[in-house]
Amino acid sequence: MSATHTVENQVPELAGFNAFALDAALREGLAREGAEWAVERVSAYGELAGGELISLGIEANRDRPRLRTHDRFGHRIDRAEFHPAYHRLMQLGIEHGVAGLAWREPRPGAHVARAALSYLHHQAEQGTSCPLTMTYAGQAVLAQVPALAALAGKACAPLYDPRDVPMAEKAGITLGMGMTEKQGGSDVRANSTRAEAVGEGAYALTGHKWFFSAPMCDAFLVLAQAPGGLSCFLLSRWRPDGTRNALRLMRLKDKLGNWSNASSEVEFDAAFATRIGEEGRGVATILQMVALTRLDCLIGSAAEMRMALVQALHHARHRRAFGRFLLDQPLMRNVLADLALESEAATTLALRVARAVDAAPRDGSEAALARLCTAIGKYWVSKRAPAFVNEAQECLGGAGYVEESLLPRLYREAPLNSIGEGCGNIQCLDVLRALQRESGVREALMAELEAARGRHVAFDSALGAFALPSDPAEAEPMARVLVERMALLLQAGLLLRHAPEAVADAFCRSRLGGAHGLAFGTLPAGAYFGAILARAWPEGVER
């Protein structure tokens, strides 16, 4: 048979690269925000993230989890079953500290190091980030209860045990969450699940959850209505007596993306649970967990941006069009440089918020900053991610719309972080609430912004025009505008203090100075495209 065409001008497979070594913003941020001691282990995970994790992610998303409500003998088992790639991803994430490092090694910078590990993991595979994140965040609640110290220790252990057996038989466990019900959504105070006391601190829960995240986990933090009001409970898959708990998986959600992860609807039929905290204090109790899952929404969106940028840059460095590499085409350089700015700003903000979370127990100002900036960052970076990933797809043309590239999966994943753990309006209202009600929040924000004053005329002008609201009722309709302005000022201030001049100047001129259109690729003429792109992909570090 004769050949019908010659295969040429094709981009080589991007595989086997170190995602940490390739990311200057991550490397510098890890050291700057207090976790330089973790460079070796984060670099080791960067090697996995640019190699094995990507391959495993393809398999885990191709073969989605399946629901098995009964075994072959008719016994109720309520189990989600996964491809072996999923379990390998969980094993690697847990062993390397994505879920437990911050609690297992409680030293300054531990939450920053864990954030970097989560950022790398999420670049390669997003669905497993859900149970890894909830296991990390749930420990903040368990640690407050002395009686649950043993479980907290198992949750932070570097051991993954996928067996569906009682927690007493495991050395390592995972945690999930169940807050949302069909009639209330984000309004969890409208929850109808009932909790009836059956012993000292023990309750029987009857009701449902419309979104029950990662139902294969060993135990879940859930909200239910006790006699004293909405309360927080720990509900495990097995009762203390070794029998299966009355947790019924009704179906797995057929989602837009996040295919490797099982999200479910469940019903509780007098399911055994243990109360955490006081009756009526359920929201305040579980918000300790939600604050950290929201942090990981910010980190995850920054990670998706970074991986999309890497894919676009790799393509542009190897693909020729109209006689030149795409990377050498002036308009494409504008697009890629613009994406690189957005990515670095997102990563830098995420690591700064992680440091605030890390320092919160030791520093009241950092605690106030963490309280405010987690919501600011989650709102803004999550909002930017879908448009960002779509622009990266366009850099690849039709190839970016084909499943053989990572970009379609990233595009499906990109909206999730803006929806999960409280959608955009919830985050913006939370910012208003913190500014109005919580001591030190306004002062912490302004101190962070003032630290960059005098470094750029566009920043100084924007900061001078910025004013915090005095009346939340009047501010509410414009809350998104306010939070967007805060996010841009925070990002610009951080870049002015820590990034190269080319990056900081281009960001300030475009995002604050008005020299930018409504789409990516509209940076002002004279922006330092070459310097920005060289920073986004340093030569000689792919492998």
C-alpha positions as CSV (number, residue, x, y, z in Angstrom):
1,M,0.0,0.0,0.0
2,S,1.3,3.5,-0.8
3,A,1.5,6.2,1.8
4,T,-1.2,8.8,1.5
5,H,0.6,11.6,3.5
6,T,3.6,12.5,5.4
7,V,3.3,13.2,9.1
8,E,5.3,16.4,9.9
9,N,5.1,19.6,12.0
10,Q,3.7,17.7,14.9
11,V,4.4,18.7,18.5
12,P,6.3,16.0,20.5
13,E,4.6,14.5,23.5
14,L,5.1,16.5,26.7
15,A,6.0,13.9,29.3
16,G,8.6,13.3,32.0
17,F,9.0,16.9,33.0
18,N,9.4,18.2,36.5
19,A,6.4,20.5,37.1
20,F,8.2,22.1,40.1
21,A,11.5,22.8,38.4
22,L,9.6,24.4,35.4
23,D,7.6,26.8,37.6
24,A,9.6,29.8,38.8
25,A,6.7,31.4,40.6
26,L,6.1,28.2,42.6
27,R,9.8,27.7,43.4
28,E,10.3,31.2,44.6
29,G,7.0,31.3,46.4
30,L,7.7,28.1,48.3
31,A,10.8,29.7,49.8
32,R,9.4,33.1,50.3
33,E,6.3,32.0,52.1
34,G,8.2,29.9,54.7
35,A,8.6,26.4,53.3
36,E,12.1,26.4,51.8
37,W,12.8,23.3,54.0
38,A,10.4,21.3,51.8
39,V,12.0,22.0,48.5
40,E,13.4,18.5,48.0
41,R,10.1,16.7,48.7
42,V,8.1,19.2,46.6
43,S,10.5,18.8,43.8
44,A,10.2,15.0,44.0
45,Y,6.5,15.4,43.7
46,G,6.9,17.8,40.8
47,E,8.7,14.9,39.0
48,L,5.7,12.7,39.5
49,A,3.2,15.4,38.6
50,G,4.9,15.8,35.2
51,G,5.1,12.1,34.5
52,E,3.3,9.2,36.3
53,L,0.5,11.3,37.7
54,I,-0.5,12.6,34.3
55,S,-0.6,9.1,32.9
56,L,-2.6,7.8,35.8
57,G,-5.0,10.7,35.5
58,I,-5.8,9.7,31.9
59,E,-6.7,6.2,33.0
60,A,-8.7,7.3,36.1
61,N,-10.8,9.6,34.0
62,R,-11.4,7.2,31.1
63,D,-12.8,4.5,33.4
64,R,-15.2,6.3,35.7
65,P,-16.3,5.0,39.1
66,R,-19.2,2.6,39.3
67,L,-21.9,2.3,42.0
68,R,-22.5,-1.1,43.6
69,T,-25.4,-1.0,46.0
70,H,-25.4,-4.8,46.6
71,D,-23.0,-7.7,46.5
72,R,-23.8,-10.8,44.4
73,F,-25.6,-12.4,47.4
74,G,-28.0,-9.5,47.9
75,H,-26.2,-7.8,50.8
76,R,-26.3,-4.0,50.8
77,I,-22.7,-2.7,50.4
78,D,-23.2,0.9,49.1
79,R,-19.8,1.1,47.5
80,A,-18.2,3.1,44.7
81,E,-15.6,1.1,42.7
82,F,-12.7,2.7,40.9
83,H,-10.0,1.9,38.3
84,P,-6.6,0.9,39.8
85,A,-5.2,4.2,38.5
86,Y,-7.4,6.1,41.0
87,H,-6.1,4.2,43.9
88,R,-2.5,4.7,42.8
89,L,-3.2,8.4,42.5
90,M,-4.6,8.4,46.1
91,Q,-1.7,6.4,47.3
92,L,0.9,8.7,45.9
93,G,-0.9,11.8,47.1
94,I,-1.3,10.6,50.6
95,E,2.2,9.1,50.9
96,H,3.8,12.4,49.7
97,G,1.7,14.6,52.1
98,V,-1.0,16.2,50.0
99,A,-3.5,15.3,52.7
100,G,-1.5,15.1,55.9
101,L,1.8,16.9,55.8
102,A,0.6,20.1,57.4
103,W,-0.7,18.2,60.4
104,R,1.9,15.5,60.6
105,E,4.8,18.0,60.7
106,P,3.3,21.1,62.4
107,R,6.2,23.5,61.8
108,P,6.2,27.0,60.3
109,G,5.5,26.7,56.6
110,A,3.9,23.3,56.7
111,H,0.6,24.5,55.2
112,V,2.6,26.3,52.5
113,A,4.5,23.1,51.6
114,R,1.2,21.1,51.6
115,A,-0.3,23.8,49.3
116,A,2.5,23.4,46.9
117,L,2.0,19.6,46.8
118,S,-1.7,20.0,46.3
119,Y,-1.0,22.5,43.5
120,L,1.3,20.0,41.7
121,H,-1.2,17.1,42.2
122,H,-4.1,19.1,40.9
123,Q,-2.2,20.0,37.7
124,A,-2.0,16.4,36.8
125,E,-5.3,15.0,38.1
126,Q,-8.2,16.9,39.6
127,G,-10.8,14.4,40.7
128,T,-8.6,12.8,43.4
129,S,-7.9,16.3,44.8
130,C,-11.5,16.2,46.3
131,P,-10.9,13.4,48.8
132,L,-7.3,14.5,49.4
133,T,-8.5,18.1,50.1
134,M,-11.3,17.0,52.4
135,T,-9.0,14.7,54.3
136,Y,-6.6,17.6,54.8
137,A,-9.4,20.0,55.8
138,G,-11.4,17.7,58.0
139,Q,-8.4,17.3,60.3
140,A,-8.9,20.9,61.4
141,V,-12.2,19.8,63.0
142,L,-11.1,16.5,64.4
143,A,-8.1,18.1,66.0
144,Q,-10.4,20.2,68.2
145,V,-11.9,17.1,69.8
146,P,-9.6,15.1,72.2
147,A,-11.7,12.0,71.9
148,L,-11.1,12.0,68.1
149,A,-7.3,12.4,68.4
150,A,-6.7,8.8,67.2
151,L,-8.8,9.3,64.1
152,A,-7.0,12.6,63.4
153,G,-3.7,10.7,63.6
154,K,-5.0,8.2,61.1
155,A,-6.2,10.9,58.7
156,C,-2.8,12.5,58.6
157,A,-0.8,9.3,58.3
158,P,1.1,8.7,55.0
159,L,-0.8,5.5,54.4
160,Y,-3.6,4.8,51.9
161,D,-5.9,1.9,52.6
162,P,-8.7,1.6,50.1
163,R,-10.4,-1.3,51.8
164,D,-14.1,-0.9,52.8
165,V,-13.6,-2.0,56.4
166,P,-14.1,-0.4,59.9
167,M,-11.7,2.4,60.7
168,A,-10.4,0.4,63.7
169,E,-8.8,-2.0,61.2
170,K,-7.0,0.8,59.3
171,A,-3.8,2.7,59.9
172,G,-4.7,5.4,57.5
173,I,-8.2,6.9,56.7
174,T,-9.8,9.4,54.4
175,L,-12.5,12.0,55.2
176,G,-15.4,13.4,53.2
177,M,-18.2,15.9,53.7
178,G,-22.0,16.1,53.5
179,M,-23.6,19.6,53.8
180,T,-25.9,20.3,50.8
181,E,-29.5,19.1,50.6
182,K,-31.8,19.5,47.6
183,Q,-34.2,22.0,49.2
184,G,-31.5,24.4,50.5
185,G,-28.3,24.3,48.4
186,S,-25.9,26.8,49.9
187,D,-28.5,27.7,52.5
188,V,-27.5,24.9,54.8
189,R,-29.7,26.2,57.7
190,A,-32.6,25.0,55.6
191,N,-31.3,21.4,56.0
192,S,-34.0,18.9,57.0
193,T,-31.9,15.9,58.0
194,R,-32.8,15.1,61.6
195,A,-30.5,14.0,64.4
196,E,-32.0,12.1,67.4
197,A,-29.8,11.6,70.5
198,V,-29.3,7.9,71.3
199,G,-26.6,8.1,73.9
200,E,-23.8,10.3,75.2
201,G,-22.7,12.3,72.2
202,A,-24.3,9.7,69.9
203,Y,-27.1,10.3,67.4
204,A,-29.2,8.6,64.8
205,L,-29.4,10.6,61.6
206,T,-32.4,10.4,59.2
207,G,-32.5,12.3,56.0
208,H,-30.5,12.9,52.8
209,K,-27.7,14.8,51.2
210,W,-28.0,16.0,47.6
211,F,-24.2,16.3,47.2
212,F,-22.2,13.9,49.3
213,S,-18.6,14.2,48.3
214,A,-16.3,11.3,47.8
215,P,-18.6,8.5,49.3
216,M,-15.8,6.0,49.4
217,C,-14.1,7.9,52.3
218,D,-14.1,6.2,55.7
219,A,-15.9,9.0,57.6
220,F,-17.8,12.2,56.8
221,L,-18.5,15.5,58.5
222,V,-22.2,16.2,58.0
223,L,-24.8,18.7,59.2
224,A,-28.2,17.8,60.7
225,Q,-30.9,19.3,62.8
226,A,-30.5,18.3,66.4
227,P,-33.0,19.4,69.2
228,G,-30.6,22.3,69.9
229,G,-30.4,23.4,66.2
230,L,-28.2,22.7,63.2
231,S,-25.2,20.7,64.4
232,C,-22.1,19.0,63.1
233,F,-21.6,15.2,63.2
234,L,-18.9,12.6,62.3
235,L,-20.6,9.8,60.4
236,S,-18.6,6.8,59.4
237,R,-19.3,4.0,56.9
238,W,-19.2,1.5,59.7
239,R,-20.7,1.6,63.2
240,P,-18.5,1.2,66.3
241,D,-19.9,-2.4,66.7
242,G,-18.4,-3.4,63.3
243,T,-21.7,-3.4,61.3
244,R,-22.3,-1.3,58.2
245,N,-23.8,2.1,58.9
246,A,-27.2,3.0,57.5
247,L,-25.7,5.2,54.7
248,R,-27.4,4.5,51.4
249,L,-25.8,5.5,48.2
250,M,-28.7,6.4,45.9
251,R,-26.8,7.3,42.8
252,L,-23.5,8.8,41.5
253,K,-23.8,12.2,39.9
254,D,-23.4,12.4,36.2
255,K,-21.2,15.5,36.2
256,L,-19.8,17.8,33.5
257,G,-16.3,16.9,34.7
258,N,-14.4,15.6,37.7
259,W,-15.0,12.1,36.2
260,S,-12.4,10.2,38.3
261,N,-14.1,11.3,41.5
262,A,-17.4,9.9,42.7
263,S,-20.0,12.5,43.9
264,S,-23.2,11.0,45.2
265,E,-26.6,11.4,46.6
266,V,-27.2,9.6,49.9
267,E,-29.9,8.8,52.4
268,F,-29.5,8.2,56.1
269,D,-31.8,5.7,57.7
270,A,-31.1,6.2,61.4
271,A,-27.4,6.2,60.6
272,F,-25.1,6.3,63.6
273,A,-23.1,9.5,64.1
274,T,-21.1,11.3,66.8
275,R,-21.7,15.0,67.5
276,I,-18.7,17.4,67.2
277,G,-19.1,20.6,69.0
278,E,-22.2,21.9,70.7
279,E,-25.7,21.5,69.4
280,G,-26.7,24.5,67.3
281,R,-23.1,25.3,66.4
282,G,-22.8,23.1,63.4
283,V,-22.1,25.8,60.8
284,A,-19.3,27.4,63.0
285,T,-17.8,23.9,63.6
286,I,-17.8,22.7,60.0
287,L,-16.6,26.1,58.7
288,Q,-13.1,25.2,60.1
289,M,-13.1,22.5,57.4
290,V,-14.7,24.7,54.7
291,A,-12.1,27.4,55.2
292,L,-9.4,25.0,54.1
293,T,-11.4,23.4,51.3
294,R,-12.0,26.9,49.9
295,L,-8.2,27.5,50.1
296,D,-7.8,24.4,47.9
297,C,-10.4,25.7,45.4
298,L,-8.1,28.7,45.0
299,I,-5.0,26.5,44.8
300,G,-6.7,24.1,42.3
301,S,-7.8,26.9,40.0
302,A,-4.2,28.3,40.0
303,A,-3.0,24.8,39.2
304,E,-5.4,24.3,36.3
305,M,-4.2,27.6,34.9
306,R,-0.6,26.6,35.2
307,M,-1.1,23.2,33.5
308,A,-3.1,24.8,30.7
309,L,-0.3,27.4,30.2
310,V,2.4,24.7,30.1
311,Q,0.4,22.8,27.4
312,A,0.0,26.0,25.4
313,L,3.6,27.0,25.7
314,H,4.9,23.5,24.8
315,H,2.7,23.5,21.7
316,A,3.8,27.0,20.7
317,R,7.5,26.2,21.1
318,H,7.3,23.3,18.6
319,R,4.5,24.1,16.1
320,R,5.2,26.1,13.0
321,A,2.7,28.2,11.1
322,F,3.2,30.7,8.3
323,G,6.9,30.0,8.3
324,R,7.6,30.6,12.0
325,F,7.2,28.8,15.3
326,L,4.0,30.0,17.0
327,L,6.0,31.2,19.9
328,D,7.7,33.7,17.5
329,Q,4.5,35.1,16.2
330,P,3.9,38.6,17.7
331,L,0.2,38.2,18.4
332,M,0.6,34.7,19.8
333,R,3.4,36.1,22.1
334,N,0.9,38.6,23.4
335,V,-1.6,35.9,24.2
336,L,0.9,33.6,25.9
337,A,2.5,36.4,27.9
338,D,-0.9,37.5,29.0
339,L,-1.7,34.0,30.2
340,A,1.6,33.8,31.9
341,L,0.9,37.0,33.9
342,E,-2.5,35.6,35.0
343,S,-1.1,32.3,36.0
344,E,1.8,33.8,38.0
345,A,-0.6,36.2,39.8
346,A,-2.9,33.3,40.7
347,T,-0.1,31.1,42.0
348,T,1.5,34.0,44.0
349,L,-1.8,34.8,45.6
350,A,-2.5,31.2,46.5
351,L,0.8,30.7,48.2
352,R,0.4,34.0,50.1
353,V,-3.0,32.9,51.4
354,A,-1.5,29.5,52.3
355,R,1.1,31.4,54.4
356,A,-1.6,33.4,56.1
357,V,-3.4,30.1,57.0
358,D,-0.2,28.6,58.2
359,A,0.6,31.6,60.5
360,A,-2.9,32.2,61.7
361,P,-2.5,30.3,65.0
362,R,0.5,32.4,65.8
363,D,-0.4,35.8,64.4
364,G,-3.7,37.6,64.7
365,S,-3.1,39.8,61.6
366,E,-2.3,36.8,59.5
367,A,-5.4,35.1,60.8
368,A,-7.5,38.1,59.7
369,L,-5.9,38.1,56.3
370,A,-6.5,34.4,55.9
371,R,-10.2,34.9,56.9
372,L,-10.7,37.5,54.2
373,C,-8.3,36.5,51.4
374,T,-9.3,32.9,51.2
375,A,-12.8,34.1,50.0
376,I,-11.3,36.8,47.8
377,G,-8.9,34.5,46.1
378,K,-11.4,31.6,45.7
379,Y,-13.8,34.0,44.0
380,W,-11.5,35.7,41.6
381,V,-9.1,33.0,40.6
382,S,-11.9,30.4,40.2
383,K,-13.7,32.9,38.0
384,R,-10.7,33.4,35.8
385,A,-9.9,29.8,35.2
386,P,-12.6,28.8,32.6
387,A,-11.7,31.7,30.3
388,F,-8.0,31.0,30.8
389,V,-8.2,27.3,29.9
390,N,-10.3,28.1,26.8
391,E,-7.7,30.6,25.6
392,A,-5.0,27.9,26.1
393,Q,-7.2,25.5,24.0
394,E,-7.3,28.1,21.3
395,C,-3.4,28.2,21.2
396,L,-3.5,24.6,20.2
397,G,-6.4,25.1,17.7
398,G,-8.5,22.0,17.0
399,A,-6.0,19.8,18.9
400,G,-6.9,21.6,22.1
401,Y,-10.5,20.5,21.7
402,V,-9.6,16.8,21.3
403,E,-9.6,14.5,24.3
404,E,-6.1,13.2,23.5
405,S,-4.8,16.5,24.9
406,L,-5.3,17.4,28.6
407,L,-7.1,20.6,27.8
408,P,-10.7,19.3,27.3
409,R,-10.4,17.7,30.8
410,L,-9.0,20.9,32.3
411,Y,-11.8,22.9,30.6
412,R,-14.5,20.6,32.2
413,E,-12.8,20.9,35.5
414,A,-12.3,24.7,35.4
415,P,-15.9,25.8,36.5
416,L,-16.0,23.4,39.5
417,N,-13.9,25.4,41.9
418,S,-16.1,28.5,41.5
419,I,-19.2,26.3,42.3
420,G,-18.0,24.1,45.1
421,E,-17.6,25.2,48.7
422,G,-19.8,28.2,48.1
423,C,-20.4,29.8,44.7
424,G,-19.2,33.3,43.7
425,N,-22.0,35.2,45.4
426,I,-21.5,33.3,48.7
427,Q,-17.8,34.2,48.6
428,C,-18.5,37.9,48.0
429,L,-21.1,38.1,50.7
430,D,-18.6,36.4,53.0
431,V,-16.1,39.1,52.3
432,L,-18.6,41.8,53.2
433,R,-19.4,39.9,56.3
434,A,-15.8,39.6,57.4
435,L,-15.1,43.3,56.7
436,Q,-18.2,44.4,58.7
437,R,-18.1,42.0,61.7
438,E,-14.6,40.7,62.3
439,S,-11.9,42.5,64.2
440,G,-8.7,43.3,62.4
441,V,-9.8,42.3,58.9
442,R,-9.8,45.7,57.4
443,E,-6.5,46.7,59.0
444,A,-4.8,43.5,57.8
445,L,-6.0,44.0,54.2
446,M,-4.9,47.6,54.1
447,A,-1.5,46.8,55.6
448,E,-0.9,44.1,53.0
449,L,-1.8,46.5,50.2
450,E,0.1,49.5,51.6
451,A,3.3,47.4,51.6
452,A,3.4,47.8,47.8
453,R,2.7,51.5,47.7
454,G,5.2,53.6,45.8
455,R,6.4,50.8,43.5
456,H,4.2,51.6,40.4
457,V,2.1,54.5,39.4
458,A,-0.9,52.4,38.2
459,F,-0.9,50.6,41.5
460,D,-0.7,53.8,43.6
461,S,-3.5,55.3,41.6
462,A,-5.8,52.3,42.0
463,L,-5.0,52.0,45.7
464,G,-5.8,55.7,46.1
465,A,-9.2,55.2,44.5
466,F,-10.0,52.1,46.5
467,A,-12.3,52.5,49.5
468,L,-13.8,49.9,51.8
469,P,-17.6,50.0,52.2
470,S,-19.0,51.6,55.3
471,D,-22.6,50.2,54.8
472,P,-22.8,46.5,53.8
473,A,-26.4,46.9,52.7
474,E,-25.4,49.4,50.1
475,A,-22.3,47.5,49.2
476,E,-24.1,44.1,48.5
477,P,-25.3,44.8,45.0
478,M,-21.7,45.8,44.0
479,A,-20.0,43.1,46.0
480,R,-18.5,41.4,43.0
481,V,-16.9,44.7,41.8
482,L,-15.4,45.2,45.2
483,V,-14.0,41.7,45.6
484,E,-12.6,41.8,42.1
485,R,-10.8,45.1,42.9
486,M,-9.4,43.7,46.1
487,A,-8.1,40.6,44.3
488,L,-6.4,42.6,41.6
489,L,-4.8,44.9,44.1
490,L,-3.6,42.0,46.2
491,Q,-2.1,40.2,43.1
492,A,-0.5,43.4,41.8
493,G,1.0,44.2,45.2
494,L,2.5,40.8,45.6
495,L,3.9,40.9,42.1
496,L,5.4,44.3,42.7
497,R,7.1,43.1,45.9
498,H,8.3,39.7,44.7
499,A,8.2,39.2,40.9
500,P,10.5,40.5,38.2
501,E,9.9,44.0,36.9
502,A,8.6,42.8,33.6
503,V,5.9,40.7,35.2
504,A,4.8,43.3,37.8
505,D,4.8,46.2,35.4
506,A,2.8,44.4,32.7
507,F,0.3,43.2,35.2
508,C,-0.2,46.7,36.8
509,R,-0.5,48.5,33.4
510,S,-2.9,45.9,32.1
511,R,-5.1,45.0,35.1
512,L,-5.0,48.3,37.0
513,G,-4.0,50.9,34.4
514,G,-6.6,50.3,31.8
515,A,-4.1,49.2,29.1
516,H,-6.0,45.9,28.4
517,G,-9.0,44.7,26.5
518,L,-11.7,42.3,27.7
519,A,-9.9,39.2,26.3
520,F,-6.5,37.6,26.9
521,G,-3.9,38.7,24.4
522,T,-4.6,42.4,24.7
523,L,-1.5,43.5,26.6
524,P,-0.2,46.9,25.8
525,A,2.5,47.4,23.1
526,G,5.9,47.4,24.7
527,A,5.1,44.8,27.4
528,Y,8.1,42.6,28.0
529,F,6.8,39.6,26.2
530,G,10.2,37.9,25.9
531,A,11.1,38.3,29.6
532,I,7.6,37.1,30.7
533,L,7.6,34.1,28.5
534,A,11.2,33.1,29.5
535,R,10.1,33.2,33.1
536,A,7.0,31.1,32.3
537,W,9.1,28.4,30.7
538,P,12.8,28.6,31.7
539,E,15.1,26.9,29.2
540,G,16.8,23.7,30.1
541,V,14.5,22.5,32.9
542,E,11.9,20.4,31.1
543,R,13.6,17.2,32.4
